[in-house]
Amino acid sequence: MNCPICNQPMEIWQTMITHSKEGKQFDHKRFVCKKDDVWARLEIPLEASPQAQQQSSQA
């Protein structure tokens, strides 16, 4: 993910799995651009995330 101000790649600051009230799991990432003090949050349903697809193909 690129910073909307400087257009440089943002660093992944935090990664975790979160759950909705219905129990659906999400791949949750927080990104930061320290230069511009910009923060972004991305939540992808776990079954649709590239990480989950990679793990299921290895099984």
C-alpha positions, 0 to 999 in steps of 0.5 A: 500500500502506498502513502496517499501523500508521498506515494512511497510504500507504507510499512506494515506496522501491525498484523493480526486476525480479527473477528466480526460479531458473526464470527467471521475472521479477517486478516487485519493490517495497519500501515504507516508512513512515518515521513508524512504521519499517515496511518491506514487500516486494511481488513480482508476476509481471511478466506479471501486474503492472499495469505489464506490462499497460500496456506490452503494451496500448501495443504 
